[in-house]
Amino acid sequence: MAFSIKKRVKSKRNIATVSDDEGNPLDEVLHNSRKSNKSKNDKKKQNQFVQLDSQYSLNTRSSSADRHMIFRNECPCATHYDKQLTEHTYNLTVDKLFDLIFGTNEFVRTHRQAQNIYDDSATDWNVNEETKCRERILNFKLPYNSSLAGKGIITTREKQTLIYEVSGSHYVLETEVCNEGVKFSDTFCLCMRYCLVQTSITTTHFRVTAEVRFCKSMNSLMKQLIERNAFSSSTESLKDLNNRLNLITDITMTKPRLSRSEVSLDVPVASNERSRRMSRHDALSYESVHKTISDEKKKLDIHPSTTSFCYPYQAMYLFTIIIALLVLIHLYLYLKLKNMDILVDNLSHLLKASASMTGGKQ
């Protein structure tokens, strides 16, 4: 029988034992399986380290991108209209704010219903070949009821033009509003400019300016009356819009969005009153409150609209009535003075006659 003498070889990782040709193969199988398991574990650890490194690099890139992002402090407009109607800052992104004001959603529908607007329709956004700006046209109707002017319906046509639009940075939209169905509505139109500028990651600055453009020549007094009534009705509509946007801002503040580099933490639940005030149901049912307010305003003949004007004519009627009264008083005084002149003439004739009679007798 032949024997093969084998040596023992030492290494840093393991010691391989040399045995006979008729040795037990079970030790070799166990040794190989342990070796394969160690190699698999080493590969898994390496993959985990690679994934952690890649995730860390992505987080650092996103956080550095947020830190190095530059926001505008003001809109790109060179000039604005003379009359400023509103100016606010909201905790919303500029894209979200633009969609809430000029989009097609529940927020816009409830706001228009609160302003008693009906039969509203809007065309799609189309690019003007000359100006290279996107445009669309809105048509809607608004009822009015006045003790002086009676009942009627105002038909409004609003043209919206996007002068500047940069997603995530700023939007500048200009509107031109023309009305029909009321006296002197064909003599002027209202131009408004909406400037939306994102000043930080979560805040947007909102500004609205306006100007009344007259198509026909009118006296200065009528121009002042029309401008004052047009600006006041638009300001009331923007106040309602501001209240609704503040409510949406409060709701979004309770559920802030987290970036990749932020960690979500448990936040204590707000009180019942605050949660009811900030619920989405109240945001949508906010319409009912403003409907009651609008009903009360109807009694006072006040009907604010989004971009239409309710009556620039009440003050005009009052002014005409005052002028008519002054004219009547002037006529009355004129007639009285004329009668007094006649009486004085008669009296002078009588005195002359009596004087002549006394002289003849003498």
Salt bridges, closest charged atoms under 4 A:
ASP21 OD1 - LYS6 NZ 3.84
GLU87 OE2 - HIS205 NE2 2.90
GLU106 OE1 - ARG109 NH2 3.25
ASP120 OD2 - ARG112 NH1 3.23
GLU165 OE1 - ARG134 NH2 2.96
GLU174 OE1 - ARG193 NH2 3.21
ASP186 OD2 - LYS216 NZ 3.13
GLU211 OE1 - ARG213 NE 3.41
GLU236 OE2 - LYS239 NZ 3.95
GLU236 OE1 - LYS297 NZ 3.62
ASP240 OD2 - HIS111 ND1 2.74
ASP240 OD2 - ARG244 NE 3.13
ASP240 OD1 - HIS290 ND1 2.59
ASP250 OD2 - ARG277 NH1 3.59
GLU287 OE2 - LYS291 NZ 2.90
